[in-house]
Structures are given as structure tokens and as C-alpha cells.
Amino acid sequence: MTKTDTIPSRLFQRAEKTPYSPAYYTKVNNRWRPTNWRSYAGEVRQAGKALMALGVGHKGAVSILGFNRPEWVIMDVAAMCIGAYAAGVYTTCSPEEVQYIVNHAESQVILVEDKSQADKIALERANLPHLKHVVAMQGAGDLGDSVMSWEEFMAKGDAGSDDDFFAAIDALEPQGSATLIYTSGTTGPPKGVMLTHENLAWTSTSLSKTMNSENGDSVLSFLPLSHIAEQMVTIHGPISFGGAVYFAESIAKVPDNLREVQPTIFFAVPRIWEKFYAKLQVKLGEATGAKAHLLTWVRSVCTQVSSHKNAGKELPFQLSLQYKLADKLVLSKLKPAIGLGKAHFCVSGAAPISKEILDFFASIDIIVHEVYGQSEDTGPTTLNVNGRTKLGSVGPAIPGVEVKIAEDGEIIVRGKNVCAGYFKDPEASAETFVDGWMLSGDLGEIDSLGFLHITGRKKDIIITAGGKNVAPKNIEAGLKDNRLINEAVVIGDRRKYLTALITLDSEAVDEFLTNAPGDTPLADVPAIRAEIQSAVELVNSKLAQVETIKKWTILARNLTIEDGELTPTLKVKRNKVNENFSESIEAMY
């Protein structure tokens, strides 16, 4: 049987090619400890044989429930190696949501991080007929007789055969399912996206070439691994180009870990960039006198430099000299202080980010390349790249992918990155994948230079009482540019005018207020209301009259996953927001 180019086969080729280069790092006793490619491949082989010993074989399934750890990746790749597939589950999911995914995927084994995640399985164990084994990650402690430790699990592989394991890799087929990615479920139960071995191998190669990734690059792994974007960053990309992965200690430790690691490639969602932006604005705003003048000059130089870089143009001699001086005086200190001193490719994706934030980072010599795509096309559809970037767009199509705008404005996609459909859901598959094209559900425009601009989402379109169609995404992104605003939800479907529900960023509010408000609710503090009104007016000034926000309300709490208002990837569930805050909405009308 012919050998297929797959992520598993690439891992073992990498282990032969650069056996002693670091594959991943974990922080142990305040030191980053490396594991090389030979050891990493050995761990995957042992885990694959252990899964086979537990009865997981071709077309079998495992689930993984935990924060980013080597065990997460080892289990995922091991499942792929033996012709099975893994289904990642967000750590924020409730026991009922965990049960839905694990049962729908028909997982025979689940890997859990700790007691809190194991308890979710215990609560729903009677509703998981396919599940045979629960395995804990290292350091989880004794979770009882029903949970196998990581060491016990790996020991199961001792009885397995290396020949059988490698025969399973050789038997993998391009169109065979490699992994299941469950959508975030903004409009209903999550759907299982079936990504094939070809999808993963082809896309990771295309991305690596597009981003000029190479052996010696490094990444920080911290976003949920149940998301295909982080899987590309942590698993498939590094295996394909030989980069090293640093596993963050926790979400709270990401800023510290970022400064320690100084990765060469950094991918983050807009909320991370927005938080950096808010803090940097405050920090840079504290400069006075000569320092303030110096910063103004440096940012002016960097804005010009970024413009040349994004257009693929060489720097004029004088600008090049100014840039070197700016780097020596400011940038060489500022960028490492954030953790991006070595970064040659920074990315924002998974949700819209405003151009104002992108312009800000460009002014301190950090070009943030926006990427656009879905789980259904293995992550990327379009990507701004070095030498071809237009801030405010989501970039041109990645090489080998076709992107068109349908008659109704919907973005449709065709290429080897498009998935095989939805697991056990032929109806949804038939609706989304038509005549070889994937219907994205997003609305967009392609400009004369081939850059895609997202204008909204079909199901999010607000139709006012006057019959006007309004896409809320860009309005909300504009409001969230203000450092005090954590989340903004535009309301107005079948209404006479648009309004907005706003939540506050507690950290930014603490920095903003010089005096504690006492017993006064934050929503009633005059300084905060004035700042929010200013943000609304700024956004309104850039909009057509029908798109402007007429009234707004500051909610008493943030939107949460627990209350059903956010998905695990922090996307807003509009129907639930409308339901939970109906009184606040009606009060504005």
C-alpha cells in the first residue's frame, strides 16, 4: 500500500532528520525544559500502541479535555497514527456539553487534565455508552479506580508491536478522517467538522510556505487546542517545518511566558491584541517632555516603514537610517518588553479586529497579519503576509485556495483545505458544501488588488423596521477599540433604530478611575458614562445615519460562557443575549 504524506509520517521523518533538536518545552521548577524530536516521536509511538491495546483502532475515536499540554498533542497525533481521530473539548464546557461531544464523536477513550474535568465525565458517565477508558494527564493525582494515570496508560503500549503501529501509519489514506473539530455552536449544537489527512498536511505546508516558517522558529501554545487554528500553531505547523513549541503554564501566565520565550511566530485572538493595545496606550501616554517627542517620532517612522513593508517595497535610504535609529533608541527595548522582540510573523484571527488597533501596532513596528477562515477549511481561507498586507482586510487567498463572492454577497471557498463534511450530519453537509464549494456564511467583498474584506455574517444581519440591512460586526469592533469596553452587542432587528449593550473591562476601569466610586454602580459613574458616550460618538462619525447607535446601556455584568451568552471561543450568542437582557433592551425602546 502506498505511503501517504500525513502529519504522522512527517513526525517520524522529522525525528530522523533532526532527532536532537527541541520539539517542545515545558516549564519545570522555573526553567524551560526541552524535549527533542526523537523523544516526542517515541512518546507518540508509545501512546499509539497503548490506544491499540485498549481496543482503539481504525476509525476509532478519542476525546481530549484539558489545557494545552504535551499529553494533549501526544494523544491527538497518536490517534491519527493508528487511523483513529481525536475530538478536542473546550475546558469551559459544562458536563452536558462535554457529554454531547464525547458521545457524538463515539469516543472510546477520553484524556482529562485534572479532577475538575474528570468530575464532568463522572457526572455524565451513564450517558456515554461508547466510552470505555478515562485517562488523566500527568500530575492530576489519584482520581480513583475509574481513571487511569498517564503512566499506566503509556505502559499499556509495552505489549504492542512497533510493526503494527507503523503499518497503521503506512495504511493512512489522504481522504481518511484525521481529526474532528467541533464548531462553537453559536446557533445550535456543535457540529463535528471532519478534517482529512490531506486537509491537515496540505494546509500546514501552504501556511508554512506563506509565513516563511522554518526550522528554528518557535511558538507559544496557549489558545484552546480544540480549535483548528491553535492545532495548526501547536501541532501540524511545527511538525511540518520543525519549529519548537513552548506550552504556556496557564492563561494567566501568558504575558510572563511570552516575555520569557520571545517566540518568532505569535498567533492570538483579537481580545489578546486589544488588551495589549489598552495597556500600551496607557504606558506610552505616560511619557512626557523629550520622551513623548521621541515616541511620536519613532511611531511616525514605524508607520512609514510598515507601509513600505506591507506593500513589499524597499525602504528609502533616509527612512532606513531613521528606522535603525528608532530601533536602537526605543524598539529594541519596547518589543522585548511585550514578548515580541524576535517575532517575524504576528497573526490575529478567529474574530474581527479593528483597523485602529492594527495601525497602532504598525506604529511600534509590530505588523499584525489578519487571517480569515473556518474549521471547515482547516483554519485559513485568506491571510495577510509579509510584503502583501493591507491593514483592515483579511488578506488575499492563501495559494491554492479559490475564494469567490456569490450573488448574495456570501464568501464561498474551494480548495484542498475544505473538509469532508460534518460527522453524522448529511443534511448540514449538503447545505454547506455545494458543487465543490464551501458556503462560509460570511459576507464579504474582494477589492481590485485581491484582498478580502469581511462585511458581516448572513445570520447576524440586522434588518431594521425601515427595511435597512445592517452588519453589526464592524460597529461592535469599533466600539471595542475603547479600552473600557469589554464587549459590545448591537441590537436593532425589526426595530426603528440601533442600540448597543456594553460591558466593561474591570482592569481598564480600575486604571481609568483615580478614585473608587464607592457604592455608585459603575454604569452610573459620570466619568465612565462620558468615556462610553465619546466612544459611541467616534464610531457613529464613521457610519451611515441608519447604522448609528442611538442609545446604549452598560450591563451590570460581563457576558459569560456559564450563562450561555458566549461560546467556548468567546463568540457572542445573540439569541441568548437578547433573551437574558430583554428588560435592558426594551428600556432603550
C-alpha positions in Angstrom: 0.0 0.0 0.0 1.3 3.4 -0.9 2.5 5.7 1.9 0.5 8.9 2.2 2.0 12.3 3.2 0.4 12.8 6.6 1.2 14.6 9.8 2.1 11.3 11.5 4.5 10.3 8.7 6.1 13.8 8.9 6.6 13.5 12.6 8.7 10.4 12.2 10.6 11.8 9.3 11.3 14.9 11.4 12.6 12.6 14.2 15.0 11.0 11.8 16.1 14.3 10.2 16.7 16.4 13.4 16.5 13.9 16.3 18.1 16.1 18.9 16.6 19.5 18.0 13.9 20.7 20.6 10.4 19.8 19.6 8.6 21.3 22.7 9.3 22.9 26.0 7.5 22.8 29.3 8.3 24.9 32.4 9.5 22.8 35.3 10.9 24.4 38.5 11.1 27.8 36.8 13.1 26.5 33.9 12.0 25.7 30.3 12.8 22.1 29.8 13.2 20.8 26.2 12.0 17.5 24.7 13.7 16.6 21.4 12.0 15.3 18.2 13.2 11.7 18.8 11.7 11.6 22.3 8.5 13.3 21.1 8.1 10.7 18.3 8.8 8.0 20.8 6.0 9.3 23.1 3.6 9.3 20.2 4.5 5.8 19.2 4.1 4.5 22.8 0.7 6.3 23.1 -0.4 4.9 19.7 0.4 1.4 20.8 -1.4 2.0 24.1 -4.5 3.1 22.3 -4.4 -0.1 20.1 -4.0 -2.2 23.3 -7.2 -0.5 24.7 -9.1 -1.5 21.5 -9.0 1.8 19.7 -8.3 1.1 16.0 -9.0 2.3 12.5 -11.9 4.8 12.6 -11.9 4.7 16.4 -12.2 7.9 18.4 -10.7 9.6 21.5 -11.6 12.8 23.2 -9.3 15.3 24.9 -10.4 17.7 27.7 -7.7 19.9 29.1 -5.4 22.9 28.8 -2.5 22.9 26.3 0.0 20.2 27.4 2.3 17.8 25.7 -0.1 14.9 26.6 -2.8 16.7 24.6 -0.7 16.7 21.5 0.7 13.2 22.0 -2.8 11.7 22.3 -4.1 13.6 19.3 -1.2 12.6 17.0 -1.2 9.1 18.4 -4.9 8.7 17.4 -4.1 9.9 13.9 -1.2 7.5 13.6 -3.5 4.4 14.1 -6.2 5.6 11.7 -8.4 6.9 14.5 -9.3 10.6 15.2 -9.4 12.9 18.2 -12.1 15.3 19.2 -11.0 18.1 21.5 -13.4 19.5 24.0 -13.2 23.1 25.4 -12.3 23.1 29.1 -15.0 25.7 29.8 -17.8 23.3 28.6 -20.4 22.2 31.1 -20.8 18.4 31.9 -23.8 18.3 29.5 -21.8 19.9 26.7 -18.9 17.6 27.3 -21.3 14.6 27.2 -22.7 15.8 23.9 -19.4 16.0 22.1 -17.8 12.8 23.6 -21.0 10.8 22.8 -21.5 12.3 19.3 -17.8 11.5 18.4 -18.4 8.0 19.8 -15.1 8.3 21.8 -13.8 5.1 23.4 -11.1 6.9 25.4 -11.0 10.4 26.9 -7.9 12.2 28.3 -8.7 14.7 31.1 -6.4 17.3 32.7 -7.4 17.1 36.3 -10.2 16.3 38.8 -12.4 19.2 37.8 -12.6 17.8 34.2 -12.8 14.2 35.4 -15.8 15.1 37.5 -17.7 16.2 34.4 -17.2 12.8 32.9 -18.2 11.1 36.2 -21.4 13.1 36.3 -22.4 12.0 32.7 -20.8 8.5 32.6 -24.2 6.8 32.4 -24.9 8.8 29.2 -21.6 7.8 27.5 -22.2 4.3 26.1 -19.2 4.3 23.8 -16.7 5.4 26.5 -14.5 2.6 27.9 -11.5 4.4 29.5 -10.7 7.7 31.2 -7.0 8.7 31.3 -5.6 11.6 33.3 -2.7 13.9 32.3 0.4 13.9 34.4 0.2 15.5 37.8 -3.5 15.0 38.1 -3.1 12.9 41.3 -5.2 9.9 42.2 -8.6 10.3 40.6 -9.9 6.9 41.7 -10.0 3.4 40.2 -12.1 4.5 37.2 -9.4 6.8 36.0 -6.1 5.6 34.6 -2.9 7.6 35.2 -0.9 8.8 32.2 1.9 6.5 33.3 -0.5 3.5 33.5 -1.9 4.4 30.1 1.6 4.7 28.4 2.6 1.3 30.0 -0.2 -0.3 28.0 1.9 0.3 24.9 4.6 -2.1 26.1 2.6 -5.1 24.9 2.1 -3.5 21.4 4.1 -4.1 18.2 6.1 -1.3 16.5 5.5 -3.1 13.2 1.7 -2.9 13.7 2.0 0.7 14.7 4.0 1.8 11.6 1.8 -0.4 9.3 -1.1 1.7 10.5 0.6 4.9 9.6 1.5 3.5 6.1 -2.1 2.5 5.6 -3.4 6.0 6.2 -5.3 7.4 3.2 -5.5 11.1 2.1 -9.3 11.3 2.4 -9.4 9.4 5.7 -10.6 11.3 8.8 -7.7 12.7 10.8 -9.5 14.8 13.4 -12.9 16.1 14.4 -13.2 19.8 15.2 -16.4 20.7 16.9 -17.8 24.1 15.9 -18.5 26.6 18.7 -22.3 26.3 18.3 -23.5 29.9 18.1 -26.8 28.8 16.6 -27.3 25.3 17.9 -25.5 22.1 18.9 -21.8 21.9 17.8 -21.2 20.2 14.5 -18.2 17.8 14.1 -16.1 19.0 11.2 -14.3 16.0 9.6 -10.8 17.1 8.6 -8.8 14.6 6.5 -5.1 13.8 6.4 -4.8 15.7 3.2 -6.6 18.7 4.7 -4.0 18.9 7.5 -0.9 18.1 5.5 -1.8 20.4 2.6 -2.8 23.3 4.8 0.1 23.2 7.1 2.5 23.1 4.1 0.8 26.0 2.5 0.8 28.1 5.7 4.5 27.3 6.4 5.5 28.5 3.0 3.3 31.5 3.1 4.6 32.6 6.5 8.2 31.6 5.7 8.3 29.3 8.7 11.4 27.2 9.1 13.4 25.0 11.5 14.4 27.3 14.3 11.1 29.1 14.6 9.2 29.0 17.9 5.6 29.4 19.1 3.8 29.8 22.4 0.9 27.4 22.8 -2.0 28.8 24.9 -5.2 29.2 22.9 -7.7 26.2 23.1 -6.3 23.2 21.2 -9.8 22.1 20.4 -9.7 24.9 17.8 -8.1 24.2 14.5 -6.2 27.4 14.5 -4.3 26.5 17.6 -3.8 22.9 16.3 -2.1 24.4 13.3 0.1 26.6 15.5 1.0 23.9 18.1 0.7 20.5 16.2 0.7 20.5 12.4 2.8 23.5 11.6 5.7 22.7 13.9 5.8 19.1 12.8 5.8 20.3 9.1 8.5 22.9 9.4 10.4 21.8 12.5 9.7 24.6 14.9 9.7 24.4 18.7 6.5 24.7 20.8 6.5 26.3 24.3 3.5 25.2 26.3 2.2 28.1 28.4 1.8 27.4 32.1 -1.7 28.8 32.1 -3.8 31.6 30.5 -2.9 33.9 33.5 0.8 33.3 32.9 0.7 34.1 29.1 2.1 37.6 29.4 5.0 36.4 31.6 5.6 33.3 29.4 5.6 35.5 26.3 8.3 37.7 27.7 10.4 34.7 28.7 10.0 32.8 25.4 10.1 35.6 22.9 8.5 33.4 20.1 9.3 34.1 16.5 5.7 33.4 15.4 2.8 34.6 17.6 -0.9 33.9 17.0 -3.6 35.5 19.2 -7.3 36.3 19.1 -8.3 40.0 18.9 -9.1 40.1 22.6 -5.4 39.4 23.4 -4.3 42.2 21.0 -7.0 44.5 22.4 -5.6 44.0 26.0 -2.0 44.6 24.8 -3.3 47.7 23.0 -5.1 49.1 26.0 -2.1 48.7 28.3 0.4 50.0 25.8 -1.7 53.1 25.2 -1.7 53.9 28.9 2.0 53.2 29.2 3.1 55.2 26.2 0.6 58.0 27.2 2.6 58.4 30.5 5.6 59.7 28.6 6.3 63.5 28.9 8.7 66.0 27.5 11.6 64.7 25.4 10.4 61.1 25.8 7.0 61.9 24.4 8.6 63.7 21.4 10.9 60.8 20.8 7.9 58.3 20.9 6.0 60.5 18.5 8.9 60.5 16.1 9.5 56.7 16.4 5.9 55.9 15.7 5.8 58.2 12.7 8.9 56.4 11.3 7.5 53.0 12.0 4.2 53.9 10.4 6.1 54.8 7.2 8.3 51.7 7.4 5.3 49.4 7.9 3.5 50.9 4.9 6.6 50.1 2.8 6.9 46.6 4.2 3.2 45.8 3.7 3.4 46.9 0.0 6.6 44.8 -0.5 8.7 48.0 -1.2 12.3 48.6 -0.3 12.9 51.3 2.3 14.3 54.6 1.0 17.9 55.2 2.3 17.0 58.0 4.7 14.0 56.2 6.1 16.2 53.1 6.6 18.6 55.1 8.7 15.8 56.6 10.7 14.4 53.1 11.3 17.7 51.8 12.6 18.0 54.7 15.0 14.4 54.2 16.1 15.2 50.6 16.8 18.3 51.4 18.8 16.6 54.1 20.9 13.2 52.6 21.5 12.1 49.4 19.6 14.9 47.2 20.8 13.6 47.7 24.4 9.9 48.1 23.8 9.2 45.0 21.7 11.0 42.5 24.0 9.2 44.1 27.0 5.9 42.8 25.4 7.4 39.5 24.4 7.7 40.1 20.7 11.3 41.0 20.3 12.1 38.1 18.0 8.7 37.8 16.3 8.8 37.9 12.5 5.2 36.9 12.0 2.3 38.0 14.2 -1.3 36.9 13.5 -4.8 37.8 14.6 -7.7 35.6 13.8 -11.0 33.9 14.9 -12.9 37.2 15.1 -12.8 40.7 13.7 -10.1 43.2 14.9 -10.4 46.9 14.2 -8.0 48.7 11.9 -7.3 51.3 14.6 -5.6 48.6 16.7 -3.7 47.2 13.7 -2.5 50.8 12.9 -1.3 51.2 16.5 0.8 48.1 16.4 2.2 49.0 13.0 3.3 52.3 14.6 5.6 50.4 17.0 7.0 48.1 14.3 4.7 45.1 15.0 2.7 44.2 11.9 -0.3 42.1 12.9 -1.4 40.0 9.9 -5.1 39.3 10.0 -6.2 35.8 8.9 -9.7 34.6 8.0 -11.2 31.1 7.8 -13.2 28.4 9.4 -12.9 25.0 10.9 -14.5 23.8 7.7 -11.5 24.8 5.7 -8.8 23.7 8.2 -8.3 27.2 9.5 -7.2 29.6 6.8 -9.0 31.0 3.7 -7.1 34.2 3.4 -4.1 35.7 5.1 -2.1 38.9 5.0 1.5 38.1 4.6 4.9 39.8 4.8 5.2 42.0 1.7 1.5 41.7 0.8 -0.6 43.1 3.6 -3.5 45.6 3.7 -4.5 46.5 7.3 -8.2 46.4 7.7 -8.5 43.5 5.2 -8.2 39.8 5.9 -5.7 39.4 3.1 -5.6 37.6 -0.2 -6.5 33.9 -0.6 -3.7 31.5 0.5 -2.0 29.9 -2.5 -4.0 27.1 -4.0 -7.4 28.2 -2.5 -10.1 29.8 -4.6 -12.3 32.4 -3.0 -15.4 34.0 -4.7 -18.3 36.2 -3.7 -21.7 34.7 -4.5 -24.5 36.8 -5.9 -25.9 37.4 -2.4 -22.5 38.6 -1.1 -21.6 35.3 0.6 -18.0 34.2 0.6 -17.5 30.8 -0.9 -14.3 28.7 -0.9 -12.8 25.8 -2.8 -9.5 24.0 -2.3 -7.7 21.1 -0.7 -8.2 22.7 2.7 -12.0 22.2 2.6 -13.2 19.4 4.9 -15.0 16.2 4.1 -18.3 17.4 5.7 -20.0 17.2 9.1 -19.8 14.0 11.1 -23.1 12.1 11.1 -24.9 15.2 9.7 -25.6 14.8 5.9 -28.3 17.5 5.9 -26.0 20.2 7.3 -23.2 18.9 4.9 -25.5 19.2 1.9 -26.4 22.8 2.9 -22.8 23.9 3.4 -20.9 22.1 0.7 -22.4 22.7 -2.7 -20.8 21.7 -6.1 -17.3 21.6 -4.6 -17.7 25.0 -2.9 -17.9 25.6 0.9 -20.5 28.3 1.8 -18.9 30.2 4.6 -22.0 32.0 5.9 -19.9 35.2 5.9 -20.5 38.3 3.7 -17.5 40.0 2.0 -16.0 41.9 -0.8 -12.8 41.4 -2.8 -11.1 44.6 -3.8 -9.2 45.3 -7.0 -5.9 44.0 -5.5 -7.4 40.7 -4.4 -7.8 41.5 -0.7 -10.8 40.1 1.1 -12.9 42.4 3.3 -15.4 40.9 5.7 -18.6 42.9 5.8 -20.8 40.8 8.1 -22.4 37.4 8.7 -25.5 36.3 6.9 -27.3 35.2 10.1 -26.1 38.2 12.1 -27.6 40.8 9.6 -29.9 43.2 11.4 -32.9 44.3 9.3 -34.3 47.4 10.8 -38.0 48.3 10.9 -37.3 50.5 7.9 -36.0 47.5 5.9 -32.4 48.6 6.0 -29.8 45.7 6.3 -27.0 46.4 8.8 -24.0 44.2 9.6 -23.2 44.7 13.3 -19.7 43.1 13.4 -17.7 46.2 12.4 -19.7 48.5 14.5 -19.1 46.3 17.5 -15.4 46.0 16.7 -15.2 49.8 16.6 -16.8 50.2 20.0 -14.4 47.6 21.5 -11.5 49.8 20.4 -12.2 51.8 23.5 -10.1 50.4 26.4 -13.1 50.4 28.8 -15.4 48.3 26.6 -15.0 44.6 27.1 -17.9 43.5 24.8 -20.5 45.3 22.6 -23.6 43.8 21.2 -25.6 45.8 18.6 -29.4 45.5 18.8 -31.9 46.6 16.2 -33.6 43.7 14.4 -37.1 44.9 13.4 -36.6 48.0 15.5 -36.7 51.7 14.5 -33.1 52.3 15.4 -29.9 50.6 16.6 -28.9 50.4 20.2 -26.0 48.7 22.0 -25.4 46.6 25.1 -22.0 47.3 26.6 -19.9 45.5 29.2 -16.9 47.0 30.9 -13.3 45.7 31.2 -12.7 45.7 35.0 -8.9 46.1 34.7 -9.2 49.0 32.4 -11.8 50.6 34.6 -9.5 50.3 37.7 -6.8 52.1 35.8 -9.2 54.7 34.4 -10.8 55.7 37.7 -8.5 57.7 40.0 -11.0 57.4 42.9 -13.1 54.4 43.8 -16.8 55.1 43.0 -18.0 54.0 46.5 -21.5 52.5 46.3 -22.3 54.0 42.9 -22.7 51.3 40.2 -20.0 51.7 37.5 -22.8 52.2 34.9 -23.7 55.4 36.7 -20.2 56.9 37.3 -20.2 60.1 35.2 -16.6 59.7 34.0 -17.3 56.2 32.7 -20.6 57.3 31.0 -18.7 60.2 29.4 -16.0 57.9 28.1 -18.5 55.4 26.6 -20.5 58.2 25.0 -17.3 59.5 23.5 -16.6 56.0 22.1 -20.1 55.8 20.6 -19.8 59.2 19.0 -16.5 58.3 17.5 -17.9 55.2 15.9 -21.1 56.9 14.8 -19.0 59.6 13.0 -17.8 56.9 10.6 -21.1 55.3 9.9 -24.1 56.0 7.7 -27.1 57.5 9.6 -29.1 54.2 9.6 -26.1 52.4 11.1 -25.5 54.8 14.1 -26.1 53.8 17.7 -28.9 56.0 19.2 -28.9 54.6 22.7 -26.7 52.3 24.8 -26.8 50.5 28.1 -23.9 49.4 30.3 -24.7 46.0 31.7 -24.1 45.1 35.4 -22.0 42.1 34.5 -19.9 40.7 31.7 -21.3 38.1 29.3 -20.3 34.6 30.3 -20.0 31.1 28.9 -21.8 29.7 32.0 -24.9 31.8 31.3 -24.9 30.7 27.7 -24.1 34.1 26.2 -20.7 33.2 24.9 -19.4 30.1 23.1 -16.2 28.4 24.4 -14.3 30.5 21.8 -15.9 33.7 23.2 -18.2 34.4 20.3 -21.5 36.1 21.3 -24.7 34.0 21.1 -27.0 36.8 20.1 -30.3 35.0 20.7 -29.2 34.2 24.3 -28.1 37.8 24.9 -31.5 39.1 23.6 -33.2 36.6 26.0 -31.1 37.3 29.1 -31.1 41.1 28.8 -34.6 41.6 27.3 -35.5 44.2 30.0 -32.4 46.3 29.4 -33.1 46.1 25.6 -36.8 47.1 25.9 -35.9 50.0 28.2 -33.9 51.5 25.3 -37.0 51.5 23.1 
